[in-house]
Amino acid sequence: MLRGLSLFWEISVPQLAVPGSATGLGGRSLLWESLYPSLTAGSLTACKGAGAKPTRPHFGVANAQEQQSGRNKEKAQQSELKDSLERKQLEAAARTMNKIRVAVIGAGVVGLSTAVCIAESLPGCSVTVIAEKFSPHTTSNVAAGILSPHFSPETPVERQKRWFEDTFAHIFSIAQSAEAPDIGVQFLSGWEIFEEPPKERIPFWSNIVLAFRVMNDAELKRFPQATFGWMYTTLICECTNYLPWLEKRLLNAGGQLQTGKVTDFWELDGKYDIIVNCSGTGARALTGDTKLYPVRGQIHKVHAPWLKHFVRLGNGAIYIYPGISSVILGGTRQRDDWRMSVDPSDSEAIFEACCAYEPSLKLSHKLFEGVGLRPTRAVLRLEKEKLKRGGRQMHLVHNYGHGGAGVSFHWGTAKEAAQLVQESAAEIRGQPIYTKSRL
Ligand SMILES: Cc1cc2nc3c(=O)[nH]c(=O)nc-3n(C[C@H](O)[C@H](O)[C@H](O)COP(=O)(O)OP(=O)(O)OC[C@H]3O[C@@H](n4cnc5c(N)ncnc54)[C@H](O)[C@@H]3O)c2cc1C
């Protein structure tokens, strides 16, 4: 229908059909439709209202010459506009043909944010996310999503600080927008308390979160179990909303989503030029990395809308985080435990422990229980690797092992991974990009 209308447009307004075009009238018509469907349809609605042949107003002889000169000027402007649009279209097509093909394995918070950063910052790359599971079936969906990183002694503090700072700034800007609750983001204030004071009384992220301070004695009375504590305002980013939003943002940037399990990186040889590995705990089987292990976490979500502040035990063993539509209670930290089913004895222990800090929880009712496996490693793996096999080489970028801080670090590590992809792409530009699959 639209194509027919477009043809009518070109016949009615012949100055817009470029004679001698290699693509011919039909090709041009398609080009015009794809560039301006609304303009084409809208313009023709006006013509359709006037009948098959658009009627023109009748002008007197005195102003006929003026009319002709105006029409010529309009024709010249339209022709110029169309030439410039056509040039842009051809340039875009040329760019697409020459794109570096990037596959991101994983659709958790790390994979999707990495894919968005690549798609939005590297126009020379096309991005496809390949994942066995998408939201709501990832570990990221189970995360409470509070922005509060755990210190990793084996990772330079400056690096952790940068990742957290970048993530905080990104989520902060979402929190300022009208869409914040739809995206699962909100500010949250509360107390982080310790039974024994921590070694570092002031954490490295104290000046990144807002209004950080050490709790005074009067506040500590609120928690008889604690001897020390911090109060601060941070952000919470609930992945049940945030991941679908990232998926949309990726699609808007031209990226693609594909369901599938990758059992060997070489399956992707020839189909993609750079592979970005964001497979969370899946990276253990995929890379053979025995330094990566799961730390099982079980949570509850309850209805307790009267709770407005978070309470978190400094070691992360117990937490109460009021989210947008529920309060998240946790949790467990069971190393090397691959069980994905809800354990009723864990449920009981979590609820009891949280009630000890917030007795009013006894009035709440349970909405959801879930389990996730934190992909844990002494040092998060964010680096390039080149695999070689039978004269072929494969460019990899690893971004996994975020442990209990994946939401807190995701945007910072995604930006750094995108930079590594850019470096690999620059290297590949000197080599033939398109190869035949070996499988
Ligand atoms: C109970 C709990 C509470 C938490 N709370 C917080 C918190 O408050 N704040 C915070 O910062 N962090 C928190 N975390 C940690 C956070 O959830 C993780 O660090 C984060 O989700 C890791 O994200 P990811 O994208 O690396 O992994 P995942 O979310 O597990 O995603 C991995 C993706 O890779 C895919 N995949 C794996 N293997 C393959 C394969 N072979 N082929 C194709 N696809 C594959 C999976 O299908 C999935 O799409 C919490 C974790 C848990 C369990």
The ligand as a Gaussian input file, in Angstrom:
#p B3LYP/6-31G(d) Opt

LIG

0 1
 C       20.988000     -13.043000      46.101000
 C       21.883000     -12.086000      45.367000
 C       21.863000     -10.745000      45.703000
 C       22.705000      -9.839000      45.052000
 N       22.647000      -8.513000      45.371000
 C       23.467000      -7.625000      44.752000
 C       23.415000      -6.242000      45.088000
 O       22.608000      -5.807000      45.908000
 N       24.277000      -5.405000      44.453000
 C       25.190000      -5.853000      43.541000
 O       25.953000      -5.050000      43.025000
 N       25.236000      -7.165000      43.185000
 C       24.413000      -8.057000      43.778000
 N       24.474000      -9.393000      43.453000
 C       25.488000      -9.833000      42.479000
 C       25.005000      -9.725000      41.057000
 O       23.755000     -10.338000      40.946000
 C       26.003000     -10.392000      40.107000
 O       27.290000      -9.901000      40.299000
 C       25.582000     -10.124000      38.661000
 O       24.242000     -10.485000      38.469000
 C       26.460000     -10.857000      37.666000
 O       25.964000     -10.543000      36.394000
 P       26.414000     -11.317000      35.097000
 O       25.776000     -10.628000      33.957000
 O       27.898000     -11.472000      35.123000
 O       25.837000     -12.800000      35.282000
 P       24.378000     -13.411000      35.045000
 O       23.312000     -12.496000      35.468000
 O       24.430000     -14.769000      35.661000
 O       24.284000     -13.559000      33.478000
 C       25.026000     -14.522000      32.777000
 C       24.472000     -14.660000      31.375000
 O       25.323000     -15.511000      30.614000
 C       24.539000     -16.499000      29.983000
 N       25.387000     -17.669000      29.748000
 C       26.146000     -18.319000      30.652000
 N       26.833000     -19.305000      30.034000
 C       26.477000     -19.261000      28.721000
 C       26.831000     -20.005000      27.570000
 N       27.697000     -21.029000      27.647000
 N       26.277000     -19.681000      26.379000
 C       25.386000     -18.665000      26.265000
 N       25.016000     -17.938000      27.344000
 C       25.550000     -18.213000      28.543000
 C       23.400000     -16.728000      30.939000
 O       22.317000     -17.403000      30.300000
 C       23.088000     -15.286000      31.307000
 O       22.336000     -14.675000      30.282000
 C       23.619000     -10.306000      44.052000
 C       23.604000     -11.651000      43.710000
 C       22.748000     -12.542000      44.339000
 C       22.757000     -13.973000      43.924000

